Amino acid sequence: MAQLRIALAQTNPTVGDLSGNADRLLTWTRDAADRGADLVVFTEMFFTGYPVEDLVLRTSFVDASIRTLGEVALRLREEGLGELPVVVGYVDRAGLAPRIGQPKGASLDAAAVLYRGEVVVRTAKHHLPNYGVFDEYRYFVRGDRLPIFRLHGVDVAIAVCEDLWQEGGPVAVVGQAGAGLLVAPNASPYEKEKDDVRLELCARRAREAGCALVYVNQVGGQDELVFDGDSIVVDAAGELVARAGQFREELLVVDLDLPVSTAETGAFPYDAGDGSTITVDRLVLSSDPVEPREPVPARVAERLDPAAEVYSALVLAVRDYVAKNGFQSVILGLSGGIDSALTATIASDAIGPDRVHVALMPSRYSSDHSLGDAEELVRRQGINAQVVPIGEIVDAFEKEIDLSGLAAENLQARVRGTILMGLSNEHGHLVLTTGNKSELATGYSTLYGDSAGGFAPIKDVPKTMVWELSRWRNAHGDPSFRLDAERPIPENSITKEPSAELRPDQRDTDSLPPYEVLDRLLDDYVEKDMGVQELIAAGHDPALVTRIIRLVDTAEYKRRQYPPGPKITPKNFGRDRRLPITNRWRETTS
């Protein structure tokens, strides 16, 4: 057996920032070298960030990715790090002749090994995901070669992300060809209720491949997606050896005792078990095992509980959206209700209360307790606040145009949206919207009113979960949160009956069922795609089913115009769920 010290670089790259990501790789590799690592593994498409979407269709972008790879290999050698092999993801191209149906440029979701100033290994993802948030048939062609490189006597194979999630392919070939270690760079986004599928997956694939497995996952926010890290190391029997934390960058270092290989080098074709053939390329970087060392203690981070996971995902998403898009501050309307209270708290935890601004915009229908609850939250958190009464502004509109009923209610929301966007333009704040998933599903948001903004932190959070997260945050904190306040949300904001306060004595239950009932129905219709008969068979009231799905279906045009927000459920309004706006299909009970 030979000892290998592996450094898992659970990192937060920025999409398109090739030079910045390259600098980060140098910094992290130097840290790994200082800790005695024999191999460093970075995440999928680290140099370019992930996902790059249509950037990959630009020749200039792919050229820059390939060029950066070579330049970084030289920089590693020049900075005395050339003897430490680095596995890193990037975008390559297959060099195929153009043809109809093939993505422009025939790009590859690739990984490489940098060693002694050169790119000594290149490989590419074989299985391309094309479900949920993934659309990789649009961008990539699949790889058909599997490199196995010998490092200090141990044969190491590489499989990229989806190659672990599908049957056959590289893992099946590793099982036939044999290797002492399988490393898997990943960019696997977070969603709640995944349970511990990654650990079970890694354990199963390690047993199939017959070797230890190192799973390195990206962390950070990228538009609608949040990546939670949670990198994993298992041995050949599938037993957990080490695990990184969630929602934070970390260099996880682990020592593994692995079998020494005497296999012949060269190229050998194998049946991949999925109707394709994969060629194994064997090469030797170093044959002699390292001198035995005292192993570093294996660290297994505890996983967060469900509410902590979701809340941490939302905080990280806001923090990265603000930072990566160059905003210095955020602003939102603070009503005293639970949705805006939770949004403000997430923002304070993400970027610090000194960078959070709120506008309190009471109308003639605002209750005293709403203004008082908003002022109490400002006091508890120390955020920046100003009061902008909208009564006279609304009156001025109504003098010039005759509006009544819903139109008059929506006017108030649109005045508030105009005020927030004006303050955004004046001071450069990013406007955060405060609508939750239950409201968006049923169309209970006002276009160009409460939907006006740049980012929607709780867009994918059902109303019942809004309360759950608020209670959790009042009872818990985290060292990464930048708000140092006990019970930051006033209790009255959590316990009072929800109301938009756009007409006298208005309550949400005037037009919607209790949120506990509504959210269960929405989960079955939106996330599970049940039809009417299935919904009724699942126990939902037939009349309520008819009413709610009509609301959901007719609000599609509104959701298309809502700002992006972090995905935390299995199916969000955005990348996951794509329905036509112009659509005459209606679910019926017949």
N, C-alpha and C positions, 0 to 999 in steps of 0.2 A: 504493500500500500504506500501511497505517496500523499504528503500533506499539501493542500492548496489553500491559501488564504484569499477568499473572494470578497471584494468590496462591491456592495450593491448601492449604486448611486441613484437614490430615489429623489429625483430632481424636478424642478418646476421651470421648464423652458418657456420661451415666449415665441408664438408663431411668427415666422418671418424674420426674426432677429438672429440671423445666422452668425454674425460676428459676436453678438452678446452671448449667445449660447456656446460658441466656441471658447470664449473667455471663461465661461463657467466650467466647461469641461476641463480646462487646464487647472483651474483652482481645485476642483474636486479630485482630479487625478493626483495632484500634489499631496492633498490630504490623505488619499489612499496610500500613496507611496510612503508617507511619514508613518502610517500605521502598519507598514510591512506587507501590503497586499501583493499577491502574485498575479491578480487579474482584476480589472475593474469593468463592471457592466453598467452601461447607461440605458436609457429607455428607448422605446420605439420612436423613430424619426426625431431624435433629440435635437439634431442640428437645425431642423426646419420648424420644430414644434409640431403638435398634432391636435386636431386635424387641420391640414392646410387647404382643404377644399379645392376650389378652382385655380389656386396658385400653381398647383402641380401641372396644369395644362399650359403654363407659360414656359417656353424654352429657356428664357433668361433665368427663371427661378430654379429649374432643375440644374442648369449649368452652374449656378452659384452654389447649390448643394454639393455637387460633385467636386467643385473647386475647393470648397471649404474643407471637405474631407481630406484631400491631399495636403492642404496647407496646415491643418491641425496636426497631421502625422509628423510633418517636419518640425513644427513648433514643439511638440512633445520631445523630440530628440534634442533639439537645440536647448531646451530647458532642463536637460538631464533626466527626462522621464521616458526615454525611448525604450528602455528595457522592461517597462511595465506594460503588458498588452492591454489594450482598451477595446471593448466591444461597444459600438455606438450605432444608433439608428440614423438614417438619412434617406433622401430620395435619390434614386439612380434611374437609369433608363436601360431598357432591354436591347436596344439597337435593332428592333424589328422594323421591317418595311411597313409603311402606312397601309391600312386597309379599313374598309367600312366596318363599323361595329367595334373597332379597337380604340381605346382612349388615345387622344392626341399625345404623341410623343412616346407612347408605350412605356410609361414610367413604372418604377418598381418601388414598393415599400421595402426598403433594403436595410441591411445591417452589415457592418464591416468590422474587421480587427485591425487596429493600428499598432505597429510594432517596429521599433528601430527606424523610425522615420518613413515608413512605407505603409501602404494599404496592402496587407498580406492576404486578407480574406474578404470576399464579398459574397453575400447571399441575399435572398429576398423572400418575403412572405409568400407562401404557397396557397393557403386558403384565404380568399378575399371575402370579408363579411359584407353582406348586402341586405341587412335587416335592421329594424329599429333606427338608431341614429347613424348607422353606417351605410355608406354608399360607394364602396370601393371598386365595384365594377366600372363605375364612371371614370375612375382615375388611374387604376393600375392594371398591369398584367401580372400573372402569377409567376413566381420563381419555380425552377425545376432542378435546382442544384442544392446540395446540402454539404457544406464544408465541415470536416472534422479535423481540428488542429490539435497537435500534441504539445502540451505545455507542461514542462517539468515531469515528463513521463506519462501524463494523464491525457487521454483523448477527450476533447471538449467539442460538443456540437451546439449549433445555434438554431432555434426555432422562434419565429416572430409572432407574438400575440395570438392571433386567431388560429395559428397552427397548433396551439394547445387545445383550443375549444372545439375543434372538429375531429371526427374520426379519420384515421388514415393520414397520409401525408408524411411530413418530416418525423413526427414522433414514432410512427410505425416503422419508418426506415431506420431510425436510431435503434429501435428494438432489434432489428435484423443485423445491422452493421456493427452494433456494439459501441459504446462510449462510456467513459467514467463519469461524465458530467454533461448535463443539458442546460444551457442558459437561454432564457426567454425574455428579451426586451419587450415591454408592454406599454400600451396607452389604453387602459381599460377604465372607462368612466364609471362613476359612482351612481348607484340608485338604491333606494331603500328596499328592504325586504329581499335582498339577495341572500340573506342568511350567511353561511360561510361557504358559498359555492366555490370560491377560488381555492381554498385549502383542499377541499375534496377533489377538485379538478387537478391540482398539482400533484396530490398524492396518487391519484389514478394514473396520470400520465407518467409519473416517475416509475411506477410499477410496470407499466407497459414498455417503457424505454429501457428498463433494467438498470437505471442509474440515478444518481442524485440529480435534483432539479433546482435551479435558481431562477425565480420569477421576480423580475424587477419592474415595478409599475410607476408610471408618471404620477405627479401630484400637482394640483393647481387648478385654477379656473380658466376656461377658454370659451367665451361667449355663453352659450347655453349649457355647456358641459362642465362638470367638476370631476377632477381625478383625485382619488383619495389615497394613493400610495398603497399601503398595506402589502409591501413586498414580502415574499415568502421563500424560505429554503426548506426543502424536504430531502430526506435520504432516499436510497434506492427502494426501501420498503414503504415509502410514503409517509414516514413519521416526521412530524414537524421538528425542525432543528432551530430555526430562527425566524423572527418576524419583525418587520419595521412597524412604526406607528402609522396612524391614519391622519391625513390632512396636514402633514408637515414634511418638509424636506429632511432627509436623513441619509447619512452614509453608514449603512449597516455592514459590519465586517464580521465574517464567520470563517472558521477553520473547518475543512472537511478532509477526512481520510478517504482517498479514492484509489481505485485499482490502477496499477501501472500497465500500460498497453505495449504489446509487441506486434500489433497489426501492421501489415504492409501498407506503404503509401501508394497513391495512385488514384485513378478515377474508376468507380465501379457503379453500374446501374442497378437499381432495386425497384421492385414493384411496390408502389406507395399504398396499395390497398384501397385506392379511391378512383381507380381507372386510369391512373397516370404512372409515369416512371420518373423517379428522382435519381439523379446521379450524385453519388457521394464522392467528394474530393478530399482525399487524405493528404495532409502535409505535416511537417514537423517544425515547430518553433524551437523547442528544447526538449532533450530526452532525459536529462539527469534530474531526479527528484531533488527538491530543496532539502537542506539539512533540517532535521526535526526541530521544532520550536514549541515552546509552551503555548498551547492554543488559547486564543482570546475567549473569554466567556461568551457563550451564545446568548443573545438577547431575544426574548419573546415578548413583544409589547402586548398589553391587554387591549382587546377590542372595545370600542365605545358601545354604550347601550344605544338602542334605536333613536331615542330623542336626541342624544348627544351627537350621534352621527349626522342626522339631518341638520341640526343647528350648526354644527361645525362646517358642513358642506356649504350652507348659505353664507356664513361669514367669509369663508375662503373665496367663494364666487364673487362676492361684492368687493373684497379686498383686491383681488386680481383684476377685476374689470376696471376698477378705479385706477389702479397703478399702471396696468399695461396699456391703458388708453390715455394716460397722461393727465387725468383729472387730479386736482388738488383738494376738492371738497365736494360734498353732496348736499342736496336740499330736497325736502319733501313737505307735504302738507300734513300737519299734526292735528288730528280732530279730537283726540281724547278717547277714540275707539281703539279696539284691540289690534286691528290690522296696521294702522299707522304706528301704534306703540311698538309692536314687534319689529316693524321695518326700521324704525329709528334705532332700536336697541341693536339689531343686527349691524346696522351701519356704524354705530359707536364701537361695537366690539371689533369691527373689521378695520376701521381706519382711525379710530380715536374720536372721542366726543368733541374735541376742539375743531375738528374738520367737518362736523355735521351741523347743518343749518336747517331750521324748521320754520315754517310759516303757519301761524294760528289764524285761521280765516273764518271767524264766526259770521253767521248769517242771522236773519230774524228768527230762524227756527232752531238755532243752536241752544242747547240747554246749558244752564249754569254749570252743571257738573261736568259737561264735556270740556268746556274751557278750563275748568278747575283741574280736571284730570290731565289735560295736556300740559298745563303749567306745572303740575306736580312732577310729571315725567321730566320736564326740562330741568327742574330743580334737582331731581335725583341723579340725573346723568351729567349735568353741566354742559349741555349742548347749547348752541347759539340759537336764539329765538327772536322772532318779531311778530307782532300782532297786526294783521291787515284786515280790518272789518270789511266785508263785501256788501253789506246791506245797501249803501248808497250807490255802489257800482251797479248792482243788479237793478236798483230803481231806475237808474239812468237808461239802462237797456230797455226796461219795460215802458218807459215813456215814449220810446221811439218805435217799438214793435210789440204787438199784442200777442202774448204767449200765455198759455194756461196748461194745467195738468202736468203731464210728463215733460212737455217742452219747457215749462217754467222751472221744474225741478232740475232738468239737465242744464239750464242756463246757469244755475248756481255752480254746478260742477265745472262748467266751461270757463266761468270767470276765475275760479280758483286755478284751473289749469293755465290760463293766460298769465295770471300773477306769477306762478311758479316758473313758467318759461321766461317771463320777463326778468325775473331775478337771476335765472340761469344765464341769460344773455349778458346781463350787467356784470355779474361777478364770476362767471366761468364755472358755476356749480353744475354737477351732473344731477339731473332730476331723477329721483327714485319714485316710481309708482308704488302704490300700496295695495293693489287688488290681489285677492287670493284666487285659488283655482276654482272654488265653488262659484264665485261671482263670475269669473270669466266663462265658465262652462255654460251658465244660464243666461249670459248676456247682461248681467247686472253691473255694467260699467258704462260710462259715458264717453263716447268717442270725442277726442279733443278736450276732454275734461279730466276725470281722474285717470284716464288712460294716457294722458300726455306725459311723456318722460323719456328717459334714455335707458333705464334698466329697471327690471321688475323683480326684486329679491324674493317675493313670496308668490310669484306667478304660478308655481307648480305645487303650492301648499294648500290642501283642502282646509276649509274653515275649521273643522274639528281639530285638525293638527295645529292650526294657528294657536288655539287655546292650549293645546298640549305643550307646544314649544315655549309659549310664554310662561307657563307654570314651571317648566323645566328650568328655564333661564333664571327665574326668580329664586330657584333653589340651588343652582349650580353656577360654577364659573370654569375657566380654563386659563392656564398661564398664557396662552396665545391671544386671548381676548384683550383688547386695548381699553376696555371700560372697567374701571375699578369702582364698582358700586354694588352694594347689596340690594337685592330685590329692586332692580331698575325699573320695573313696570308697575305702576299703581294698581293695587288690587281691584279697585273699582272698574278699571279698564277691562279687566279679565272677567269680572263677575256680572257686569251689567248687561242687559238685553241689547243686542246689536241693532243699530239704526243708522240709516244714512242721514237722517235729520234734514230732509229736503222739503218736508211739509209737516204740519202740526201732528204731534204724537205718532210719528211714523215708526214702524217696527219692521224688521226684515221678514218676520213671520206673517205680515199682512199679505204677502204675495208668494212666499216660499214656505215649504214644510220645515220642521225643525232640522237643523243642519246634520244631526246624527242620522236622520232618515235620508236627507238629500245626498249626503256624501256616500252612503252605501250604494244608492242608486247610480250616482255618477261614476263611482268606481266600476260598477258592472257594465255600464253603457260606454263610457269613454275608454277605460283601460282594458276591459275584457272584450269589448266589441260585441256585447250581447244584443240580439234583436229583441223586438217587443215580446214575442212568445217566450223567449228564454228569460227575460226579465220578470215576467209574470210567474213563470215556473219557479223562479228563484225566490218568490215570496213577496215581490213588490206589488203595491196596490195598482191595479190596472189603470184607474183614472189618473193617478199620479204619474205613472209611466208615460202615458200619452201626453200629459201636459209638459213634463220635464224634457222629454226628448224633442218636443217641438221647440222649446226654448233653446236647447243646445244646438239643434240643427240650424235654426235661423240666425244664430249669433256668430256663425263662422266668419263672416266678413269683418266683424269687430275684432275677433282674435287675430286675424291676419295683420291688423294694424296696431296691435299691442306691442310694447317693447319686448326685447328678449329678456329672459330670466332663467335662473339655473334649474336644470332638470334634476329632480330628486325622486320622482316616481317612475314606475316602469314605462309609462307612456305620458309624455308631456305634450302641451299644446305648442308645437313647433316642429323640431326635427323628427319627432316620433310619429306624429299624427298629421296626415296630409289628406284633407278632404276637399273636394271642389266647393268653391263658393256658389257658383251657378250650378244648381243641383235640384232636380225635381223629385228625387227619390225620397220618400217618406216612409218610415216604419209605421205599420198599421196593425191593428189587433185582428184583422181578418186573415 
